[in-house]
């Protein structure tokens, strides 16, 4: 089972996006988003919700609790 930060990276890469693109979507910096993908910083709920909507997946999917 993948950790959520691995799922975040995979989703971003599958959509051919850069960390800067997702950081802009979330209203944060590339450095902060990079820390989410490395598992250094925990992902705030508001960012989790925004990413679920953007990618069209469930929070359970990102968190590794279920399939898409």
C-alpha positions in Angstrom: 0.0 0.0 0.0 1.4 3.4 -1.0 1.7 6.3 1.4 -0.4 9.3 0.5 2.6 11.4 -0.5 3.5 8.7 -3.1 -0.1 8.9 -4.5 0.2 12.7 -4.7 3.3 12.4 -6.8 1.9 9.7 -9.0 -1.3 11.6 -9.7 0.7 14.8 -10.5 3.1 12.9 -12.8 0.2 11.0 -14.5 -1.3 14.3 -15.4 2.1 15.7 -16.7 2.0 18.5 -14.1 4.8 20.2 -12.2 4.9 20.8 -8.5 4.6 24.5 -9.3 1.3 23.8 -11.1 -0.3 22.0 -8.2 1.1 24.6 -5.7 -0.6 27.3 -7.6 -3.9 25.4 -7.6 -3.6 25.1 -3.8 -2.5 28.7 -3.3 0.8 27.7 -1.7 4.4 27.6 -2.8 6.3 24.9 -4.7 8.5 24.3 -1.6 5.5 23.7 0.6 3.9 21.3 -1.9 7.3 19.5 -2.3 7.3 18.8 1.4 3.8 17.2 1.1 5.1 14.9 -1.6 8.1 14.0 0.5 5.9 13.3 3.5 7.7 15.9 5.6 4.6 18.1 6.0 1.1 16.7 6.5 -1.4 17.7 3.9 -4.1 20.0 5.3 -7.7 18.9 4.8 -8.5 21.9 2.6 -5.7 20.8 0.2 -6.8 17.2 0.3 -10.3 18.3 -0.7 -9.0 20.5 -3.5 -6.8 17.7 -4.9 -9.7 15.2 -4.8 -11.8 17.6 -6.8 -9.1 18.4 -9.2 -8.0 14.8 -10.0 -11.6 13.4 -9.7 -10.6 10.9 -7.0 -11.8 10.2 -3.5 -9.9 11.1 -0.3 -9.8 7.4 0.5 -7.9 6.9 -2.8 -5.3 9.5 -2.0 -5.0 8.2 1.6 -4.6 4.7 0.4 -7.8 3.4 1.9 -9.5 2.3 -1.3 -9.4 2.3 -5.1 -10.4 5.3 -7.1 
